[in-house]
Amino acid sequence: MSTVSMRIDESLISAARTAAKAEFRTVQGQVEFWAKVGRAALDNPDLPASFIAESLMSLAEPREDSTPFVPRSLPRSRTRATQA
């Protein structure tokens, strides 16, 4: 992966340093994550940023560590069909 040097406001780096520590990322990784969330949010203005962030984090999760989706209850149309 290639790198590029950029000038970024010190207050943003300070905030990234704090968030990176809490989320077990490097400062560079935190800034990259924020950039990805921001880009996805601009591309999908109807989605909440928290949903986008959680979706991006789940995509980075190894498949073997993921939990399959299990609905809490069956849709009503399916429960009626099984009762008939």
Secondary structure, 3 states (H helix, E strand, C coil): CCCCCCCCCHHHHHHHHHHHHHCCCCHHHHHHHHHHHHHHHHHCCCCCHHHHHHHHHHHHCCHHHCCCCCCCCCCHHHHHHHHC
